[in-house]
Amino acid sequence: MSAEMPAALELLAPARDADTAIAAIVHGADAVYIGGPSFGARAAAGNSLDDLRRVVEYARPYGVKVYVTFNTIIYDSELDEARRLVAELYEIGVDALIVQDMALTAMDIPPIELHASTQTDARTPAKVAMLARAGFSQIVLPREFSLDEIRAAAEAAPDTGMEVFVHGALCVCYSGDCQAGYVATGRSANRGECPQICRHRFDLTDSRGNKLIEGRHLLSLRDLNRSELIPEMLEAGVSSFKIEGRLKDTAYVKNVVAAYRKRIDEAIAGSPEKYVRGSFGVTDLSFVPDLNESFNRGYTTYFTTSARPTQKMASMLSPKWTGREVGEVVTCRGRSIKARLSSQIANGDGLGYFDAAGMFQGFKVNRAEGADLFPATPQRIAPGTKLYRNHNRLREEEMERPTARRLIDVGLTLRPTRRGIALDISDGYGHRASASADLPHEQAKKPQTEARADTLSRLGDTDFKAASIDDRCGDIFIPLSRLATLRRDAVTALETAIRASHTYDYRGPERTEAKWPEGKALSYHDNVANPKAEELYRSHGVTEIEPALEAQPKQRKERRVMTTRYCLRRETGHCLLTPSGREWPRELFLESGPDRFRLEFDCKACRMHLFYQPSTN
């Protein structure tokens, strides 16, 4: 029996536009996900078909895959438009669509591969198995999953890729099951317009209106960082490591992709018999990746290692990037600050601090002379106050320049033929090509070995680097200009061979014999917004379907709009399962301006529910 083939691992990077996608590829991504002209869950990150075609063309030589986000819910009136767009994306060579709306599995579209977005809410192994049976070849698991839950999901669908977020912003609710923004503002996350009310300031009150906590970002979570848990996630069954951030800038993507590339490569090197990279080429960096130098709200591993973690998860003081700590204030006199610094500060850096009221204040450094800082605006900062840097001018200038090159090692063999010479070229991934030239076998008057090696190694702006050169032509005279032409022809032939070898995974068959695991009734939480999606669910035994809120007439009544594993009581030390929980009443509310949410705590399942209460004004 032959040994089992190593599993190809995928580092999946976000891209807000074509240039960012290309930067992600250069810095080591095995796949990128990017928004198309419409139907993406980040309306501000759409891209034209021409831009997507440019990304596909750039990705092919490296074997990098291109996924397009198609993860909004789709209205009945948009089904024809969606069908046309899918056909166009298929035509330009997109590898897969990341989708939420189950209508895509029931529509007459090309056999493009479909991935189940996090918005499909694959919260149970039964739901994971059902999505696999519905034709999805890769499933994005909830960010809330622990390693044990990831393992159970992978076991439920062993032939389906498990895509898991490893880094970036966290939705406080189960992704896709959040109606809070829509009922409060009319802007729907499931239509690509999340208003991010979870980043707002809230007061926590009791039923009498007493404020237990005032003016804090009580639903604003820290950012996910699982960079130290890659081996454990591999063992749990993760095959695709996904970085969040389709609205992030190119410098962010460069740094985070490079950091996770290093971590994943280390895991592969530790188990080469089990894992291989999912694309071709090696990236040479001109900078040192540092996750603390990119936007973050503080880091958390969330529920990865525990279903009831004790670590803090929220960033209640600020939903912004406060930066990394660089020292503390010794004295402050308006436009002059003397500080005790742990990092060197440069002219133009941005610093910040928390004032006595707990508000984050920032300022620009006009001039820095060692421990003496001269801010652009007068400051009043108490001695001992910690300083944070959230704008590192020198680092950002470095990241704006070209910071990496990705090359594929090739071996070149120059050999004589009956009619002249030939150049064979191959990479380490099974791709080979040759080019030949007619040339009389005349003896060279002086040795050409070094000159020929130099000519063959000049691969310039191609995607290749000469890792080895085998010159078997001995003392045959070869004009170097002819050799350069032969080298270019061989490289072109190899590029063509690599592009031609790109394989597409097509959508699997949808099996209607399976029953929907969630039961026979769907609520507005299941986000059904068109007849095609209804058709799919009914074919799996569902008999009652309540439309998505976005497809219903608006009603002024209390609704459950969010369920989260993050619990305010646990976060603040007032869990109902502990003695300190009795210090607060059971019934609590979150209030922000006109918005009011009633909190309900399911302690057995360790869940918090938010119910929106419309204003009576």
TAHU-V522105 format. One record per backbone hydrogen bond with DSSP energy under -0.5 kcal/mol. CO is the residue of the C=O (numbers start at 1). NH is the residue of the N-H. E is the energy in kcal/mol with one decimal. If there is no record, write none. Layout:
# TAHU-V522105
[[CO/NH/E] [CO/NH/E]]
This chain:
# TAHU-V522105
[[7/9/-0.5] [7/276/-2.4] [9/278/-1.3] [10/12/-0.7] [10/241/-3.3] [11/13/-0.6] [11/30/-2.2] [11/31/-1.7] [12/243/-2.4] [13/33/-2.5] [15/35/-0.6] [17/21/-2.1] [18/22/-2.4] [19/23/-2.2] [20/24/-2.4] [21/25/-2.1] [22/26/-2.6] [23/27/-2.0] [24/29/-2.4] [25/28/-1.6] [30/65/-1.9] [31/13/-2.6] [32/67/-3.1] [33/15/-1.3] [34/69/-1.9] [36/47/-0.9] [39/72/-1.2] [42/45/-2.5] [43/46/-0.6] [45/35/-0.5] [48/52/-2.1] [49/53/-2.5] [50/54/-1.9] [51/55/-1.8] [52/56/-2.4] [53/57/-2.5] [54/58/-2.0] [55/59/-2.4] [56/60/-1.7] [57/61/-0.6] [59/62/-1.3] [59/64/-1.8] [60/63/-1.9] [62/280/-3.6] [65/32/-2.2] [65/67/-0.5] [66/95/-2.0] [66/96/-1.2] [67/34/-2.2] [68/98/-2.4] [69/36/-0.8] [70/100/-0.8] [72/101/-0.7] [75/78/-1.9] [76/79/-1.3] [78/82/-2.7] [79/83/-2.4] [80/84/-2.2] [81/85/-2.3] [82/86/-2.4] [83/87/-1.9] [84/88/-2.0] [85/89/-2.6] [86/90/-2.4] [87/91/-1.9] [88/92/-1.7] [89/94/-2.1] [90/93/-0.9] [95/113/-0.8] [96/68/-2.3] [97/99/-0.7] [97/115/-3.2] [98/70/-3.2] [99/117/-3.1] [101/104/-1.7] [102/105/-1.2] [103/106/-1.5] [103/107/-0.9] [107/109/-1.5] [110/112/-1.6] [111/507/-1.7] [113/97/-2.3] [114/137/-2.1] [114/138/-0.7] [115/99/-2.8] [115/117/-0.7] [116/140/-2.8] [117/120/-2.1] [118/121/-1.7] [121/123/-2.3] [122/142/-0.5] [124/128/-2.2] [125/129/-2.6] [126/130/-2.0] [127/131/-2.4] [128/132/-2.0] [129/133/-2.1] [130/134/-1.5] [131/136/-2.0] [132/135/-1.4] [133/511/-2.3] [135/508/-1.2] [137/161/-2.4] [138/116/-2.7] [139/141/-0.8] [139/163/-2.7] [142/145/-1.4] [146/150/-2.5] [147/151/-2.4] [148/152/-2.1] [149/153/-2.1] [150/154/-2.6] [151/155/-2.1] [152/156/-1.4] [153/157/-1.1] [155/158/-0.6] [157/160/-1.8] [161/139/-2.6] [161/163/-0.7] [162/164/-0.5] [162/239/-2.2] [162/240/-2.0] [163/141/-2.5] [164/242/-2.9] [166/226/-2.5] [167/244/-3.1] [168/224/-3.4] [172/566/-0.5] [174/177/-2.3] [179/183/-2.5] [180/184/-1.8] [181/185/-2.5] [181/186/-0.6] [181/187/-0.8] [182/186/-1.9] [186/188/-0.6] [188/191/-1.3] [188/193/-2.7] [189/192/-1.6] [190/73/-2.5] [192/43/-2.3] [196/199/-1.8] [197/200/-2.0] [202/216/-2.3] [203/205/-0.6] [203/591/-2.2] [204/212/-3.2] [204/213/-1.4] [205/589/-2.3] [206/209/-1.8] [210/206/-1.7] [210/212/-0.7] [213/204/-2.7] [216/202/-3.2] [216/218/-1.9] [217/220/-1.2] [219/221/-0.8] [220/315/-3.5] [223/300/-2.0] [224/168/-2.1] [226/229/-2.0] [227/230/-0.6] [229/233/-2.2] [230/234/-2.3] [231/235/-2.1] [232/236/-1.3] [233/237/-0.7] [233/238/-2.3] [234/237/-1.2] [239/10/-2.4] [240/164/-2.7] [240/242/-0.7] [241/12/-2.7] [242/166/-3.2] [242/167/-1.1] [245/248/-1.4] [249/253/-1.8] [250/254/-2.8] [251/255/-2.2] [252/256/-2.6] [253/257/-2.4] [254/258/-2.2] [255/259/-2.0] [256/260/-2.3] [257/261/-2.5] [258/262/-1.7] [259/263/-1.6] [260/264/-2.7] [261/265/-2.5] [262/266/-1.9] [263/267/-1.7] [264/268/-2.3] [265/269/-2.6] [266/270/-1.4] [267/271/-0.8] [268/271/-0.8] [269/272/-0.5] [271/274/-1.8] [271/275/-2.0] [274/7/-3.2] [276/9/-2.9] [282/407/-2.4] [283/285/-0.6] [284/405/-1.5] [287/289/-0.6] [290/293/-2.0] [291/294/-1.0] [298/223/-2.9] [298/297/-0.6] [300/225/-2.0] [301/304/-1.9] [304/147/-2.7] [306/309/-0.6] [313/222/-3.3] [316/217/-2.8] [320/322/-0.8] [324/389/-2.6] [326/342/-2.9] [326/343/-1.1] [327/387/-3.1] [328/340/-3.0] [329/384/-3.4] [331/338/-2.4] [333/335/-0.9] [333/336/-0.5] [334/379/-2.2] [336/333/-3.3] [337/339/-0.5] [337/373/-3.3] [338/330/-3.1] [338/331/-1.8] [339/341/-0.7] [340/328/-2.0] [346/349/-2.0] [349/351/-0.5] [349/365/-2.8] [350/390/-1.6] [350/391/-1.3] [351/363/-2.9] [352/388/-2.4] [353/355/-0.5] [353/361/-3.3] [355/358/-2.1] [359/355/-2.8] [359/361/-0.5] [361/353/-2.4] [363/351/-2.7] [364/366/-0.8] [364/376/-2.8] [365/348/-3.2] [367/374/-2.6] [369/372/-2.0] [371/339/-2.6] [371/373/-0.6] [372/369/-3.1] [373/337/-2.9] [373/375/-0.5] [374/366/-1.8] [374/367/-1.4] [379/334/-1.0] [382/385/-1.7] [385/329/-2.6] [387/326/-2.5] [387/327/-1.0] [388/352/-2.1] [388/390/-0.6] [389/324/-1.7] [391/350/-2.4] [391/393/-0.9] [392/396/-2.8] [393/397/-2.4] [394/398/-2.0] [395/399/-2.3] [396/400/-1.2] [397/401/-0.7] [398/401/-0.9] [403/286/-2.6] [405/284/-2.9] [405/407/-0.6] [407/282/-3.0] [407/409/-0.5] [408/465/-2.1] [409/428/-0.6] [410/467/-2.6] [410/468/-1.3] [411/426/-1.7] [412/470/-3.1] [413/415/-0.5] [413/424/-2.8] [414/472/-3.1] [415/422/-2.6] [419/439/-2.2] [420/417/-2.9] [421/437/-2.6] [422/415/-2.6] [423/435/-1.6] [424/413/-2.6] [425/433/-2.1] [426/411/-2.8] [427/430/-0.6] [431/427/-1.7] [433/425/-2.8] [435/423/-3.2] [437/421/-2.4] [440/442/-1.8] [442/477/-4.0] [448/452/-3.3] [449/453/-2.2] [450/454/-2.4] [451/455/-2.3] [452/456/-2.7] [453/457/-1.8] [454/458/-0.6] [455/458/-0.9] [457/459/-2.1] [459/462/-2.3] [463/408/-2.9] [465/410/-2.6] [465/467/-0.9] [468/412/-2.6] [469/471/-0.6] [470/414/-2.5] [470/472/-0.8] [473/476/-2.4] [475/444/-3.5] [479/483/-2.0] [480/484/-2.3] [481/485/-1.9] [482/486/-2.2] [483/487/-2.4] [484/488/-2.2] [485/489/-2.4] [486/490/-2.4] [487/491/-2.4] [488/492/-2.4] [489/493/-2.1] [490/494/-2.1] [491/495/-2.6] [492/496/-2.2] [493/497/-2.0] [494/498/-2.6] [495/499/-2.3] [496/500/-2.5] [497/501/-1.3] [499/502/-1.1] [504/506/-0.6] [509/511/-0.6] [510/512/-0.7] [511/514/-0.9] [516/519/-1.4] [520/543/-2.6] [520/544/-2.5] [522/546/-2.0] [523/526/-2.1] [524/527/-1.3] [527/529/-0.6] [528/548/-2.9] [529/76/-0.7] [530/534/-1.7] [531/535/-2.5] [532/536/-1.9] [533/537/-2.4] [534/538/-2.8] [535/539/-1.7] [536/540/-0.6] [537/540/-1.3] [537/542/-1.9] [538/541/-1.7] [540/516/-2.8] [544/522/-3.1] [548/551/-1.7] [549/552/-1.7] [555/557/-1.3] [559/561/-0.6] [559/612/-2.6] [561/179/-2.4] [561/180/-1.0] [562/610/-2.8] [563/174/-1.7] [564/608/-2.8] [567/571/-2.7] [568/572/-2.0] [569/574/-3.9] [570/573/-1.0] [575/578/-1.9] [575/581/-0.7] [578/581/-1.5] [579/582/-1.5] [580/583/-1.6] [581/584/-1.0] [586/588/-0.6] [587/207/-0.6] [588/599/-2.7] [589/205/-2.4] [590/597/-2.8] [591/203/-2.6] [592/595/-2.2] [595/592/-2.6] [596/613/-2.9] [597/590/-2.7] [598/611/-2.5] [599/588/-0.6] [600/602/-0.6] [600/609/-3.0] [601/603/-0.9] [602/606/-1.1] [602/607/-2.1] [607/602/-2.6] [608/564/-2.7] [609/600/-2.2] [610/561/-2.7] [610/562/-1.2] [610/612/-0.5] [611/598/-2.9] [612/559/-1.2] [612/614/-0.6] [613/596/-0.5]]
